[in-house]
Amino acid sequence: MLKNQGKKIFTLVTQSAQKKALIEKQLKAAVEEVVVYVATEYPEGLQKVKNVPPHVVFCDHELAKGKPGQLVDGILADDALKQTAIVILSPLPEREGYLDELVTGQVQFLEESRIATDFGPVLAKALNFSAQLHKADFSLKYLQPGDVLLKEGDTGNHVYVVKKGQLVASQVKSGAKLELGFIEPGEFVGEMAYFNGEPRMATVEAVTACELIEIPVGTFEKILYQRPAWSKTMMQTLTKRLKRSNIA
């Protein structure tokens, strides 16, 4: 099986040259390292998905040489593709199937007229589905601008490392929103949940599209032991926060 280490893999199956161009343009703008496999018919599309299981499949509901929905049904029935999210490039049908998959985020619908406006949230949800199913001590989380990562007062179950993008932390003081500072790539977020087990002290939301490493609080100490570089990152994050606090 072909391996693409560190890359996001997508398969695009559509007979529309316009959809193909729109999706490829959006993917290249949103994802740094992207591999896109393209097909126009059902048999070719299914073969490419099976040969190199992608993170996300974008496909028409109806494809040449196949029945409506046959590619989607084939992916959902294949145990080797349980980590693959599917975006169907058509409007949500009146009589809906895939109810369970819609709830989990494995299947989404995106009509052509909304690709330009809705692509970011749809892609983030699809990549989150794919990342959360990996059997590991940590997973990846994707945010779009304005998405809330942490909410002040909530229970802290995860710690995050920012891989890409920028976030901002804030608190509500006397009914007013007080900005505490920006969080940049290489910094930890939510680490106080590990240290004191108290509710979140601030709200953190994405300023730009973000990619983060999500670590359960219960396994955080083991992860730090296994990855000494992360311990150094933790100390740098805490030092920066203390300096910011003293300046304020």
C-alpha positions in Angstrom: 0.0 0.0 0.0 1.3 3.4 -0.9 2.1 5.5 2.2 2.0 9.3 2.3 3.6 10.1 5.7 2.4 13.5 7.1 0.1 14.2 4.2 -3.7 14.5 4.0 -5.0 12.2 1.4 -8.3 12.9 -0.5 -10.1 11.1 -3.3 -12.4 13.1 -5.5 -14.9 11.2 -7.6 -17.0 13.4 -9.9 -18.0 13.7 -13.5 -18.1 17.5 -13.2 -15.0 19.4 -14.3 -16.3 22.4 -12.4 -16.8 20.5 -9.1 -13.3 19.0 -9.5 -11.7 22.4 -10.0 -13.6 24.0 -7.1 -12.8 21.2 -4.6 -9.1 21.0 -5.7 -8.7 24.8 -5.3 -10.3 24.7 -1.8 -8.2 21.8 -0.7 -4.9 23.3 -1.8 -5.8 26.5 0.0 -6.9 24.8 3.2 -4.4 22.0 3.6 -0.6 22.4 3.5 0.4 18.9 2.4 -2.3 17.4 0.2 -2.5 14.4 -2.1 -5.6 14.3 -4.3 -6.6 11.2 -6.3 -9.3 11.8 -9.0 -11.7 9.5 -10.7 -14.9 10.1 -12.8 -16.7 6.7 -12.6 -17.8 4.4 -9.8 -15.5 1.4 -10.5 -12.4 3.6 -10.8 -13.3 5.6 -7.8 -13.8 2.6 -5.5 -10.5 1.0 -6.7 -8.6 4.2 -5.9 -10.2 4.5 -2.5 -9.3 0.9 -1.7 -5.8 1.1 -3.0 -4.9 4.2 -0.9 -7.5 4.7 1.9 -8.0 8.5 2.1 -8.8 10.7 5.0 -11.8 12.1 3.0 -13.7 11.1 -0.1 -15.6 13.8 -2.1 -18.0 12.2 -4.5 -21.2 12.6 -6.5 -24.2 10.7 -5.3 -24.7 9.4 -8.9 -21.8 8.1 -10.9 -21.4 6.5 -14.2 -21.2 2.6 -14.2 -22.8 2.5 -10.8 -26.1 2.8 -9.0 -26.9 6.0 -7.0 -25.0 5.9 -3.7 -23.1 2.8 -4.6 -19.7 4.3 -3.9 -20.8 5.6 -0.5 -22.4 2.3 0.4 -19.2 0.4 -0.6 -17.0 2.6 1.6 -19.3 2.3 4.6 -19.4 -1.5 4.2 -15.6 -1.9 4.1 -14.0 -2.3 7.6 -10.7 -1.1 6.1 -12.3 2.3 5.4 -13.8 3.0 8.8 -11.6 6.0 9.2 -12.6 7.5 5.9 -15.0 10.4 6.0 -17.3 11.1 3.0 -18.6 14.3 1.6 -21.4 13.8 -0.9 -21.5 16.6 -3.5 -25.3 17.0 -3.7 -28.1 18.6 -1.8 -29.4 16.8 1.3 -32.2 14.5 0.0 -35.7 14.7 1.3 -35.7 11.1 2.4 -32.5 10.7 4.3 -30.3 7.7 4.6 -27.0 7.5 6.4 -28.6 8.8 9.6 -26.0 7.3 12.0 -23.2 8.5 9.8 -24.5 12.0 9.6 -24.6 12.1 13.4 -21.0 10.9 13.8 -19.8 13.2 11.0 -18.6 10.4 8.7 -21.0 11.5 6.0 -21.9 15.0 5.0 -23.7 16.6 2.1 -22.3 19.7 0.3 -24.1 21.0 -2.8 -22.1 22.7 -5.5 -23.6 26.1 -4.9 -22.3 26.1 -1.3 -18.8 24.8 -1.9 -17.3 28.4 -1.7 -19.0 29.3 1.5 -19.4 26.0 3.4 -16.2 24.1 2.4 -14.1 25.1 5.5 -16.5 23.8 8.2 -17.3 20.6 6.2 -13.6 19.8 5.7 -12.9 20.4 9.4 -15.7 18.1 10.5 -14.6 15.4 8.1 -10.9 15.6 9.2 -12.0 15.6 12.8 -13.9 12.3 12.2 -10.9 10.7 10.5 -8.5 11.9 13.2 -10.5 10.8 16.2 -10.7 7.2 15.1 -7.0 6.6 15.2 -6.0 4.3 18.0 -3.4 6.5 19.8 -2.8 8.4 23.0 -3.5 11.6 21.2 -5.4 12.7 18.0 -5.7 15.7 15.8 -8.3 18.4 16.0 -9.2 20.9 13.3 -10.9 24.3 13.9 -12.2 27.0 11.6 -12.0 30.8 12.4 -14.5 31.5 15.3 -14.7 27.9 16.5 -14.5 27.7 20.3 -11.9 25.2 21.6 -12.3 25.8 25.3 -15.1 27.6 27.2 -14.6 29.4 30.5 -16.1 27.3 33.4 -16.2 24.0 31.5 -14.5 20.8 32.8 -11.0 20.3 31.4 -10.6 16.9 29.8 -8.0 17.6 27.2 -4.7 19.5 26.8 -3.8 20.8 23.3 -0.6 21.6 21.4 -1.1 24.1 18.6 0.5 22.8 15.3 -0.9 25.4 12.9 -2.9 28.6 13.2 -3.6 31.2 15.9 -6.1 31.3 18.8 -7.1 33.9 21.3 -7.9 33.5 25.0 -10.4 35.7 26.8 -12.3 36.0 30.1 -15.5 37.7 31.1 -14.8 40.4 33.8 -17.7 42.5 35.2 -19.8 41.5 32.2 -17.2 42.6 29.6 -15.0 40.4 27.5 -11.3 40.8 28.3 -8.8 39.6 25.8 -5.9 37.8 27.5 -3.6 37.1 24.6 -2.9 35.1 21.5 -1.8 31.5 21.3 0.6 30.6 18.6 2.0 27.3 17.0 4.2 25.4 19.4 2.3 26.4 22.5 0.1 24.4 24.8 -3.5 25.2 25.5 -5.6 24.0 28.4 -2.6 22.8 30.4 -4.0 24.0 33.7 -6.6 21.2 33.5 -3.6 18.8 34.0 -2.0 20.8 36.8 -5.0 21.7 39.0 -8.1 19.8 37.7 -10.2 23.0 38.0 -12.7 24.3 35.4 -11.4 26.2 32.4 -10.1 29.6 33.4 -10.6 31.2 30.0 -12.4 30.8 26.7 -10.2 30.0 23.8 -11.3 30.3 20.2 -9.7 30.1 16.8 -8.6 33.3 15.0 -7.5 31.4 11.9 -7.9 27.8 10.6 -6.1 25.7 13.2 -4.7 22.2 13.6 -4.1 21.0 17.1 -2.9 17.9 18.9 -5.5 16.8 21.4 -4.3 14.8 24.5 -6.5 13.4 27.2 -5.6 14.7 30.6 -5.3 11.2 31.9 -2.5 10.3 29.5 -0.8 13.6 29.4 2.0 12.7 31.9 2.8 9.6 30.0 3.0 11.6 26.7 5.3 14.1 28.3 7.6 11.3 29.5 7.6 9.7 26.0 8.2 13.0 24.2 10.9 15.1 26.0 10.5 17.9 23.4 6.9 18.4 24.6 8.1 18.9 28.2 10.4 21.8 26.9 7.4 23.2 25.0 5.3 23.1 28.2 7.9 25.0 30.1 8.2 27.6 27.4 4.4 28.0 27.3 4.2 28.5 31.1 7.1 31.0 31.0 5.4 33.0 28.4 2.1 33.0 30.3 3.8 34.1 33.5 5.6 37.0 31.7 2.3 38.1 30.1 0.6 37.9 33.6 3.3 40.1 35.2 3.1 42.7 32.4 -0.6 42.9 32.9 
